[in-house]
Amino acid sequence: MIPELEKMIEKSSNLVFFGGAGVSTESGIPDFRSVDGLYHQKFAYPPEVMLSHSFFVSHTAEFFDFYRQKLIVHGAKPNPAHLRLAHLEQQGKCKAVVTQNIDGLHQAAGSRKVFELHGSTLRNFCTHCGKFYPVSFIEEAAGQGDGVPRCTECGGIVKPDVVLYEEGLDEATLEGAVRAIQAADLLIVGGTSLAVYPAAGLLRYFRGDNLVVINKQPTPADSMATLVSHLPIGQALGEATPAE
């Protein structure tokens, strides 16, 4: 809890949260760029290659083997930051969560207005007919043939609804995130280094009164912020909700 932040939240009527991997690491989901992150592990190809659209097309079986090992997470639960944001939405204060994460934890905590810039591992679709499949379908394909999940209707490859390298962000999601940030009077940026574009560029649309940055490491937005905190996101944003 940060008293100065709590005062800003109390005065705000249109709060928007913009978050990244650091929000999910406190739920046990590793990020990409930390010392123990994906980019510091040894693989046959660099992670950014294995998570690219061209690799998905040219090395489909290897893509899914890597994807199942590293991007599908089991047992992760919302942490105090996720829960606080959901509670703020219920209070009518938090109007939207804009996230770079693909784990669905904001929705699991109870947030309804969530713009998932990079998609979600929980949604999967046939690239030919569009039929929807749950994440379990991707997992179960590991023991079948080459491990590539194929549609039960038409035989097309079932692709996770995540934005791979070389792919553009979903236009409707991006537009919704921009509108939310433009309308915010308080923007809280948490758990992101603001190094990934175009997502990080969304901050330029903020015209509100207070910009708060909560991140363990410095970010490019620190100099513009009203308040900067290097506390863990769950500690900084977590409690201060009254007992029910």
C-alpha positions as a Markdown table, in Angstrom:
| # | Residue | x | y | z |
|---|---|---|---|---|
| 1 | Met | 0.0 | 0.0 | 0.0 |
| 2 | Ile | 1.2 | 3.5 | -0.9 |
| 3 | Pro | -0.6 | 6.3 | 0.8 |
| 4 | Glu | -0.1 | 8.8 | -2.0 |
| 5 | Leu | -1.4 | 6.3 | -4.5 |
| 6 | Glu | -4.4 | 5.6 | -2.4 |
| 7 | Lys | -5.3 | 9.3 | -2.3 |
| 8 | Met | -5.1 | 9.4 | -6.1 |
| 9 | Ile | -7.3 | 6.3 | -6.4 |
| 10 | Glu | -9.8 | 7.8 | -4.0 |
| 11 | Lys | -10.1 | 11.0 | -6.1 |
| 12 | Ser | -10.2 | 9.2 | -9.4 |
| 13 | Ser | -13.4 | 8.4 | -11.3 |
| 14 | Asn | -11.8 | 6.9 | -14.4 |
| 15 | Leu | -8.8 | 4.7 | -13.5 |
| 16 | Val | -7.1 | 2.6 | -16.1 |
| 17 | Phe | -4.4 | 0.0 | -15.4 |
| 18 | Phe | -1.7 | -0.8 | -18.0 |
| 19 | Gly | 0.3 | -3.9 | -17.1 |
| 20 | Gly | 2.9 | -6.3 | -18.2 |
| 21 | Ala | 4.7 | -9.5 | -17.2 |
| 22 | Gly | 5.6 | -8.2 | -13.7 |
| 23 | Val | 2.0 | -8.5 | -12.7 |
| 24 | Ser | 2.0 | -12.2 | -13.4 |
| 25 | Thr | 5.4 | -13.1 | -12.0 |
| 26 | Glu | 3.9 | -12.7 | -8.5 |
| 27 | Ser | 1.5 | -15.5 | -9.5 |
| 28 | Gly | 4.4 | -17.7 | -10.4 |
| 29 | Ile | 4.5 | -17.1 | -14.1 |
| 30 | Pro | 8.0 | -16.4 | -15.3 |
| 31 | Asp | 8.6 | -13.4 | -17.6 |
| 32 | Phe | 10.8 | -13.2 | -20.7 |
| 33 | Arg | 13.5 | -10.8 | -19.8 |
| 34 | Ser | 14.5 | -11.4 | -16.2 |
| 35 | Val | 17.6 | -13.3 | -15.1 |
| 36 | Asp | 15.5 | -16.5 | -15.0 |
| 37 | Gly | 13.3 | -15.6 | -17.9 |
| 38 | Leu | 12.7 | -17.2 | -21.2 |
| 39 | Tyr | 15.3 | -15.2 | -23.1 |
| 40 | His | 18.1 | -16.4 | -20.7 |
| 41 | Gln | 17.4 | -20.1 | -21.3 |
| 42 | Lys | 19.1 | -22.2 | -23.9 |
| 43 | Phe | 17.0 | -23.6 | -26.8 |
| 44 | Ala | 17.7 | -24.8 | -30.3 |
| 45 | Tyr | 16.5 | -21.4 | -31.6 |
| 46 | Pro | 16.1 | -18.0 | -29.9 |
| 47 | Pro | 12.7 | -17.7 | -28.2 |
| 48 | Glu | 11.8 | -14.8 | -30.4 |
| 49 | Val | 12.3 | -17.0 | -33.4 |
| 50 | Met | 10.4 | -19.9 | -32.0 |
| 51 | Leu | 7.5 | -17.6 | -31.1 |
| 52 | Ser | 7.4 | -16.0 | -34.5 |
| 53 | His | 4.7 | -16.4 | -37.2 |
| 54 | Ser | 7.2 | -17.7 | -39.7 |
| 55 | Phe | 8.5 | -20.4 | -37.3 |
| 56 | Phe | 4.8 | -21.4 | -36.6 |
| 57 | Val | 4.4 | -21.9 | -40.4 |
| 58 | Ser | 7.7 | -23.5 | -41.2 |
| 59 | His | 8.4 | -25.6 | -38.0 |
| 60 | Thr | 4.9 | -26.1 | -36.7 |
| 61 | Ala | 5.6 | -29.3 | -34.7 |
| 62 | Glu | 8.6 | -27.6 | -33.0 |
| 63 | Phe | 6.6 | -24.5 | -32.3 |
| 64 | Phe | 3.9 | -26.4 | -30.5 |
| 65 | Asp | 6.4 | -28.5 | -28.5 |
| 66 | Phe | 8.0 | -25.2 | -27.3 |
| 67 | Tyr | 4.7 | -23.5 | -26.8 |
| 68 | Arg | 3.3 | -26.3 | -24.6 |
| 69 | Gln | 6.5 | -26.4 | -22.5 |
| 70 | Lys | 6.9 | -22.7 | -21.9 |
| 71 | Leu | 3.7 | -20.7 | -22.5 |
| 72 | Ile | 0.9 | -22.9 | -21.1 |
| 73 | Val | 0.9 | -22.4 | -17.3 |
| 74 | His | -0.9 | -24.6 | -14.7 |
| 75 | Gly | -2.0 | -23.7 | -11.3 |
| 76 | Ala | -1.4 | -20.0 | -11.4 |
| 77 | Lys | -3.9 | -17.9 | -9.4 |
| 78 | Pro | -4.6 | -14.2 | -9.3 |
| 79 | Asn | -2.4 | -12.3 | -6.8 |
| 80 | Pro | -3.3 | -9.2 | -4.7 |
| 81 | Ala | -2.8 | -6.9 | -7.7 |
| 82 | His | -5.2 | -8.7 | -9.9 |
| 83 | Leu | -7.7 | -8.9 | -7.1 |
| 84 | Arg | -7.4 | -5.2 | -6.2 |
| 85 | Leu | -8.1 | -4.2 | -9.8 |
| 86 | Ala | -11.1 | -6.4 | -10.0 |
| 87 | His | -12.4 | -4.8 | -6.7 |
| 88 | Leu | -11.8 | -1.3 | -8.1 |
| 89 | Glu | -13.8 | -2.2 | -11.2 |
| 90 | Gln | -16.7 | -3.4 | -8.9 |
| 91 | Gln | -16.5 | -0.1 | -7.1 |
| 92 | Gly | -16.9 | 1.7 | -10.5 |
| 93 | Lys | -13.4 | 3.3 | -10.3 |
| 94 | Cys | -11.3 | 1.0 | -12.7 |
| 95 | Lys | -12.8 | 1.4 | -16.1 |
| 96 | Ala | -10.4 | -0.9 | -17.9 |
| 97 | Val | -7.3 | -3.1 | -17.7 |
| 98 | Val | -4.9 | -3.1 | -20.6 |
| 99 | Thr | -2.5 | -6.0 | -20.4 |
| 100 | Gln | 0.4 | -7.4 | -22.3 |
| 101 | Asn | -0.1 | -10.8 | -20.5 |
| 102 | Ile | -1.7 | -13.8 | -22.1 |
| 103 | Asp | -2.6 | -15.8 | -19.0 |
| 104 | Gly | -6.2 | -14.7 | -18.3 |
| 105 | Leu | -5.5 | -13.9 | -14.6 |
| 106 | His | -7.2 | -10.6 | -14.7 |
| 107 | Gln | -10.5 | -12.2 | -15.8 |
| 108 | Ala | -9.9 | -15.0 | -13.3 |
| 109 | Ala | -9.8 | -12.3 | -10.5 |
| 110 | Gly | -13.1 | -10.9 | -11.7 |
| 111 | Ser | -12.1 | -8.0 | -14.0 |
| 112 | Arg | -14.5 | -7.8 | -16.9 |
| 113 | Lys | -13.2 | -4.9 | -19.0 |
| 114 | Val | -9.8 | -6.3 | -20.1 |
| 115 | Phe | -8.0 | -5.5 | -23.3 |
| 116 | Glu | -5.5 | -8.3 | -24.0 |
| 117 | Leu | -3.1 | -6.7 | -26.4 |
| 118 | His | -1.2 | -10.0 | -27.0 |
| 119 | Gly | -4.1 | -12.4 | -26.9 |
| 120 | Ser | -4.7 | -15.3 | -24.6 |
| 121 | Thr | -3.5 | -18.9 | -24.3 |
| 122 | Leu | -7.0 | -19.8 | -23.1 |
| 123 | Arg | -8.4 | -19.1 | -26.6 |
| 124 | Asn | -7.5 | -21.3 | -29.6 |
| 125 | Phe | -9.0 | -21.4 | -33.1 |
| 126 | Cys | -8.8 | -23.4 | -36.3 |
| 127 | Thr | -6.9 | -21.4 | -38.9 |
| 128 | His | -9.2 | -22.8 | -41.6 |
| 129 | Cys | -12.8 | -22.8 | -40.3 |
| 130 | Gly | -12.4 | -20.7 | -37.1 |
| 131 | Lys | -13.8 | -23.3 | -34.7 |
| 132 | Phe | -12.9 | -22.5 | -31.1 |
| 133 | Tyr | -10.9 | -24.9 | -28.9 |
| 134 | Pro | -9.9 | -24.7 | -25.2 |
| 135 | Val | -6.3 | -24.8 | -24.1 |
| 136 | Ser | -6.7 | -28.5 | -23.1 |
| 137 | Phe | -7.0 | -29.3 | -26.8 |
| 138 | Ile | -3.5 | -28.0 | -27.5 |
| 139 | Glu | -2.1 | -30.0 | -24.6 |
| 140 | Glu | -3.8 | -33.2 | -25.6 |
| 141 | Ala | -2.4 | -33.0 | -29.1 |
| 142 | Ala | 1.1 | -33.6 | -27.6 |
| 143 | Gly | 0.5 | -37.4 | -27.6 |
| 144 | Gln | -1.0 | -37.6 | -31.1 |
| 145 | Gly | 1.1 | -38.0 | -34.2 |
| 146 | Asp | 3.4 | -35.0 | -34.8 |
| 147 | Gly | 1.9 | -33.1 | -31.9 |
| 148 | Val | 0.2 | -30.5 | -34.1 |
| 149 | Pro | -3.4 | -29.8 | -32.9 |
| 150 | Arg | -5.8 | -30.2 | -35.9 |
| 151 | Cys | -9.4 | -29.3 | -36.1 |
| 152 | Thr | -11.9 | -32.1 | -35.6 |
| 153 | Glu | -14.2 | -30.5 | -38.1 |
| 154 | Cys | -12.0 | -29.7 | -41.1 |
| 155 | Gly | -8.4 | -30.8 | -40.2 |
| 156 | Gly | -7.0 | -27.3 | -40.2 |
| 157 | Ile | -4.3 | -26.4 | -37.7 |
| 158 | Val | -5.6 | -25.0 | -34.4 |
| 159 | Lys | -3.6 | -21.9 | -33.5 |
| 160 | Pro | -3.4 | -20.3 | -30.0 |
| 161 | Asp | -5.0 | -16.8 | -30.1 |
| 162 | Val | -1.8 | -15.1 | -29.1 |
| 163 | Val | 0.1 | -12.5 | -31.0 |
| 164 | Leu | 3.3 | -13.9 | -32.3 |
| 165 | Tyr | 6.4 | -12.0 | -33.5 |
| 166 | Glu | 5.8 | -10.7 | -37.0 |
| 167 | Glu | 2.0 | -10.5 | -36.4 |
| 168 | Gly | 0.1 | -7.3 | -35.8 |
| 169 | Leu | -2.1 | -6.5 | -32.8 |
| 170 | Asp | -5.8 | -7.0 | -33.1 |
| 171 | Glu | -7.2 | -3.7 | -34.3 |
| 172 | Ala | -10.4 | -3.7 | -32.2 |
| 173 | Thr | -8.5 | -4.5 | -29.0 |
| 174 | Leu | -5.9 | -1.8 | -29.8 |
| 175 | Glu | -8.6 | 0.8 | -30.5 |
| 176 | Gly | -10.4 | -0.1 | -27.3 |
| 177 | Ala | -7.3 | 0.2 | -25.3 |
| 178 | Val | -6.5 | 3.6 | -26.8 |
| 179 | Arg | -10.0 | 4.9 | -26.1 |
| 180 | Ala | -9.8 | 3.7 | -22.5 |
| 181 | Ile | -6.4 | 5.4 | -21.9 |
| 182 | Gln | -7.5 | 8.6 | -23.6 |
| 183 | Ala | -10.5 | 8.8 | -21.2 |
| 184 | Ala | -8.5 | 8.0 | -18.0 |
| 185 | Asp | -7.9 | 10.6 | -15.3 |
| 186 | Leu | -5.5 | 8.2 | -13.5 |
| 187 | Leu | -3.2 | 5.7 | -15.4 |
| 188 | Ile | -1.4 | 3.2 | -13.4 |
| 189 | Val | 1.4 | 1.4 | -15.2 |
| 190 | Gly | 2.6 | -1.7 | -13.5 |
| 191 | Gly | 5.0 | -4.6 | -14.0 |
| 192 | Thr | 6.2 | -3.6 | -17.4 |
| 193 | Ser | 9.6 | -2.3 | -18.6 |
| 194 | Leu | 7.8 | -0.5 | -21.5 |
| 195 | Ala | 10.2 | -2.0 | -23.9 |
| 196 | Val | 7.7 | -3.8 | -26.1 |
| 197 | Tyr | 6.1 | -1.9 | -29.0 |
| 198 | Pro | 3.6 | -1.0 | -30.2 |
| 199 | Ala | 2.0 | -1.8 | -26.7 |
| 200 | Ala | 4.4 | 0.6 | -24.8 |
| 201 | Gly | 3.5 | 3.4 | -27.2 |
| 202 | Leu | 0.0 | 3.5 | -25.9 |
| 203 | Leu | 1.1 | 5.7 | -23.0 |
| 204 | Arg | 1.3 | 8.7 | -25.4 |
| 205 | Tyr | -2.5 | 8.8 | -25.5 |
| 206 | Phe | -2.9 | 9.5 | -21.8 |
| 207 | Arg | -4.1 | 13.1 | -21.1 |
| 208 | Gly | -5.2 | 12.7 | -17.5 |
| 209 | Asp | -4.0 | 14.2 | -14.3 |
| 210 | Asn | -1.8 | 11.5 | -12.7 |
| 211 | Leu | 0.5 | 8.8 | -14.2 |
| 212 | Val | 1.8 | 6.2 | -11.7 |
| 213 | Val | 4.6 | 3.8 | -12.6 |
| 214 | Ile | 5.1 | 0.7 | -10.4 |
| 215 | Asn | 8.0 | -1.4 | -11.6 |
| 216 | Lys | 11.0 | -3.0 | -10.0 |
| 217 | Gln | 13.3 | -1.5 | -12.6 |
| 218 | Pro | 13.4 | 2.0 | -14.0 |
| 219 | Thr | 11.2 | 2.6 | -17.1 |
| 220 | Pro | 11.2 | 5.3 | -19.9 |
| 221 | Ala | 8.0 | 6.7 | -18.4 |
| 222 | Asp | 9.5 | 7.5 | -15.0 |
| 223 | Ser | 10.4 | 11.1 | -15.8 |
| 224 | Met | 6.8 | 11.8 | -16.8 |
| 225 | Ala | 5.2 | 10.1 | -13.8 |
| 226 | Thr | 3.5 | 11.8 | -10.9 |
| 227 | Leu | 4.5 | 8.9 | -8.7 |
| 228 | Val | 7.1 | 6.1 | -9.2 |
| 229 | Ser | 7.4 | 3.0 | -7.0 |
| 230 | His | 9.8 | 0.1 | -7.2 |
| 231 | Leu | 7.8 | -2.1 | -4.8 |
| 232 | Pro | 6.5 | -5.4 | -6.0 |
| 233 | Ile | 3.1 | -4.8 | -7.7 |
| 234 | Gly | 1.1 | -6.8 | -5.3 |
| 235 | Gln | 2.6 | -4.9 | -2.4 |
| 236 | Ala | 2.1 | -1.5 | -4.0 |
| 237 | Leu | -1.3 | -2.0 | -5.4 |
| 238 | Gly | -2.5 | -4.9 | -3.3 |
| 239 | Glu | -4.5 | -4.3 | -0.3 |
| 240 | Ala | -6.2 | -1.2 | 1.2 |
| 241 | Thr | -9.6 | -2.5 | 0.3 |
| 242 | Pro | -11.9 | -2.4 | 3.4 |
| 243 | Ala | -13.0 | -5.6 | 5.0 |
| 244 | Glu | -16.3 | -6.8 | 3.7 |
